[in-house]
Structures are given as structure tokens and as C-alpha cells.
């Protein structure tokens, strides 16, 4: 599902809330109340825009040939669900949770990052994690990780333009 630039899914809010709770020094009850509110709003927006999103996806697929393959769209969906909170929508390491992380999330768009790592190395980092990044090897299939690697490469290509 493609998310508008300024909206997060219920799953993304759950990830973001962990850092919000720490930064705002919320109690568990306060955090639960805020999370319920945010997730509820995200779900209502998602339901009301489902039909419009399908039209947008169809238009994108017909106008951008890179979106017609199976790896890039599923990689984009996985990225939106699992990675945006830390790495940001464009992959620049500026997601809403990034402020609470030390070291900061990697800027996936930089040439040094893109050229300095093989697909196998990216696969290993995604599967096993590194520093403040959790591993996703138990959460994602090898095919999903491969799709995510392909999408990360696309982020680097978009940054060149």
C-alpha cells in the first residue's frame, strides 16, 4: 500500500511510539492511549482511501516501468512498513524515530553506501541487524528481503536524478 507523504500506517505508529514514549517520558498508560489514538486515525484514513490508493497504484504501474516488476513494489511496501520510521520516506536516515537513535540510521541514498555494499552484504544486515538496527530475518522471508534490497537500490538510483 502506498502511503501519502505525510501519513503513517498503524504498524508504523507502533514502531514510532517506542521512541516517543522514551523521549516524552510517558507512562505505559499514557503511551497506550496515544498509540490507540494514532493507530485508530491511521486505520480510518486507510479504510477511507483504499479505493483511491488502488487508482494511484494502477497509474503508477502504467507510467513507471520500474513499478511493474514484482520486486520493486513489494520492496516498497515492505520498506514503508518496516523501514520508514528510522530511515525516512526517501531513505535519507531522517525518519521520525531517527532522533532517538545513536548512531543515526544510515542514509540509504548516498553513493558511498550504495557502492560500498554488495547485495549479499545488504541482505545480511537486513536479516541479522547491525548496531541500532534490528534484524528482520525471522520477520521477513528471503524473497521479501531480496525485494527490499532491490528497493534500497532504487532509492539510490532516485537520489542520483
Secondary structure, 3 states (H helix, E strand, C coil): CCCCCCCCCHHHHHHHHHHHHHHHCCCHHHHHHHHHHHHHHHHHHHHHCHHHHHHHHHHHHHHCHHHCCHHHHHHHHHHHHHCHHHHCCCCCCCCCCHHHCCCCCCCCCCHHHHHHCCHHHHHHHHHHCECCECCCCCCCCHHHHHHHHHHHHHHHHHHHC
